[in-house]
């Protein structure tokens, strides 16, 4: 087994096992991907698979300014420039489909309406990148959400399916549903957040899972299961997501259902380092391995990706132990567009400049050069 050899994912062959994880960069100033977006991803297309930054499925799904959506003809055309460019150098690219739910602000919503969610509970302490009272971009406490009606939940399911179809029209090889980090899917899954009383309530496990499975089924029906991935972050506490006793039961059932549907992959964002922040590295690694074993159950033909503090040594060990199939790297890809070559040749990595992660122009976005001996 070599991470640098090709790998069959769904019905496509990746040229290696390395995944570029999704990272918000807030460079789409009209919410439309452009030539700079295309160049950014093409520079990094030696990855086996690129997963784009979170891509809102509707204006309602936005929680951050300057993130390129996938719901207008102009956005579809803008993304087509990116996918054509990535494919021209032999890359594969999935769009991460995103609905933030309550992690939004009225200034981002049509006519200043309240964000929608599974609940009316405010995400205490959570912020959205929105417009301040003075009209300038800035981080704002998220607004109090409005709970989606039962019919509106079904409409959001269709919004995801249409966004997936739009992504295929834009030339993407597939889509990843963003079910992690406290966004809309988790707002249904978490019984301490979900206070509904309809068939999507937290009163039974099947009901908490219903929204996720309805979206997956609708997207698979529209574009095919082999083109679908799903991202999760068990034990994550981002954006006021409290822990709950049924976490393992929830994600065992979720992963089993995803595996039964034959989707291409499940993408785990490792949050155990925050959940066990006071534990030593051995305890945290044991917890992660236990989590991966839970997720692995039921994924007979569905690949498992892991992101979070990934290194080449760790990737080799986890793949070698059959705990994951594909390692995902996030921040190293920001400053090392040729990351695969650097890892393969043991070349040094360039550290990223955190001050240029978000917004801005080409600095910290397009100006990191490949390694030169």
Secondary structure as the mmCIF struct_conf table of DSSP 4:
data_model
#
loop_
_struct_conf.conf_type_id
_struct_conf.id
_struct_conf.beg_label_comp_id
_struct_conf.beg_label_asym_id
_struct_conf.beg_label_seq_id
_struct_conf.end_label_comp_id
_struct_conf.end_label_asym_id
_struct_conf.end_label_seq_id
TURN_TY1_P TURN_TY1_P1 UNK A 3 UNK A 4
BEND BEND1 UNK A 5 UNK A 5
STRN STRN1 UNK A 7 UNK A 9
TURN_TY1_P TURN_TY1_P2 UNK A 10 UNK A 11
STRN STRN2 UNK A 12 UNK A 14
BEND BEND2 UNK A 15 UNK A 17
STRN STRN3 UNK A 19 UNK A 20
TURN_TY1_P TURN_TY1_P3 UNK A 29 UNK A 30
BEND BEND3 UNK A 31 UNK A 32
HELX_RH_AL_P HELX_RH_AL_P1 UNK A 35 UNK A 43
TURN_TY1_P TURN_TY1_P4 UNK A 44 UNK A 46
BEND BEND4 UNK A 47 UNK A 48
STRN STRN4 UNK A 49 UNK A 56
BEND BEND5 UNK A 57 UNK A 58
HELX_RH_3T_P HELX_RH_3T_P1 UNK A 59 UNK A 61
STRN STRN5 UNK A 64 UNK A 64
TURN_TY1_P TURN_TY1_P5 UNK A 65 UNK A 66
BEND BEND6 UNK A 70 UNK A 72
HELX_RH_AL_P HELX_RH_AL_P2 UNK A 73 UNK A 88
TURN_TY1_P TURN_TY1_P6 UNK A 89 UNK A 90
STRN STRN6 UNK A 93 UNK A 98
TURN_TY1_P TURN_TY1_P7 UNK A 101 UNK A 102
BEND BEND7 UNK A 103 UNK A 103
HELX_RH_3T_P HELX_RH_3T_P2 UNK A 106 UNK A 108
BEND BEND8 UNK A 109 UNK A 109
HELX_RH_3T_P HELX_RH_3T_P3 UNK A 110 UNK A 112
HELX_LH_PP_P HELX_LH_PP_P1 UNK A 113 UNK A 115
STRN STRN7 UNK A 116 UNK A 117
BEND BEND9 UNK A 118 UNK A 118
BEND BEND10 UNK A 120 UNK A 120
TURN_TY1_P TURN_TY1_P8 UNK A 124 UNK A 125
STRN STRN8 UNK A 127 UNK A 131
TURN_TY1_P TURN_TY1_P9 UNK A 133 UNK A 134
BEND BEND11 UNK A 135 UNK A 135
STRN STRN9 UNK A 137 UNK A 141
HELX_LH_PP_P HELX_LH_PP_P2 UNK A 142 UNK A 145
STRN STRN10 UNK A 146 UNK A 147
HELX_LH_PP_P HELX_LH_PP_P3 UNK A 148 UNK A 149
HELX_RH_AL_P HELX_RH_AL_P3 UNK A 150 UNK A 169
TURN_TY1_P TURN_TY1_P10 UNK A 170 UNK A 171
BEND BEND12 UNK A 173 UNK A 173
STRN STRN11 UNK A 174 UNK A 178
TURN_TY1_P TURN_TY1_P11 UNK A 181 UNK A 182
BEND BEND13 UNK A 183 UNK A 183
HELX_RH_AL_P HELX_RH_AL_P4 UNK A 184 UNK A 189
TURN_TY1_P TURN_TY1_P12 UNK A 191 UNK A 193
BEND BEND14 UNK A 198 UNK A 198
TURN_TY1_P TURN_TY1_P13 UNK A 199 UNK A 200
BEND BEND15 UNK A 201 UNK A 204
HELX_RH_AL_P HELX_RH_AL_P5 UNK A 205 UNK A 223
HELX_RH_3T_P HELX_RH_3T_P4 UNK A 225 UNK A 227
STRN STRN12 UNK A 228 UNK A 232
TURN_TY1_P TURN_TY1_P14 UNK A 234 UNK A 235
TURN_TY1_P TURN_TY1_P15 UNK A 238 UNK A 240
TURN_TY1_P TURN_TY1_P16 UNK A 245 UNK A 246
HELX_RH_AL_P HELX_RH_AL_P6 UNK A 247 UNK A 260
TURN_TY1_P TURN_TY1_P17 UNK A 261 UNK A 262
BEND BEND16 UNK A 264 UNK A 264
STRN STRN13 UNK A 265 UNK A 269
HELX_RH_AL_P HELX_RH_AL_P7 UNK A 272 UNK A 275
TURN_TY1_P TURN_TY1_P18 UNK A 276 UNK A 278
BEND BEND17 UNK A 279 UNK A 279
HELX_RH_AL_P HELX_RH_AL_P8 UNK A 281 UNK A 296
TURN_TY1_P TURN_TY1_P19 UNK A 297 UNK A 298
BEND BEND18 UNK A 300 UNK A 302
STRN STRN14 UNK A 303 UNK A 307
BEND BEND19 UNK A 308 UNK A 309
HELX_RH_AL_P HELX_RH_AL_P9 UNK A 312 UNK A 320
TURN_TY1_P TURN_TY1_P20 UNK A 321 UNK A 322
BEND BEND20 UNK A 323 UNK A 323
BEND BEND21 UNK A 325 UNK A 325
STRN STRN15 UNK A 326 UNK A 329
HELX_RH_AL_P HELX_RH_AL_P10 UNK A 331 UNK A 335
TURN_TY1_P TURN_TY1_P21 UNK A 337 UNK A 338
HELX_RH_AL_P HELX_RH_AL_P11 UNK A 339 UNK A 345
TURN_TY1_P TURN_TY1_P22 UNK A 346 UNK A 346
HELX_LH_PP_P HELX_LH_PP_P4 UNK A 347 UNK A 352
HELX_RH_3T_P HELX_RH_3T_P5 UNK A 354 UNK A 356
BEND BEND22 UNK A 357 UNK A 362
TURN_TY1_P TURN_TY1_P23 UNK A 363 UNK A 366
HELX_LH_PP_P HELX_LH_PP_P5 UNK A 368 UNK A 371
#
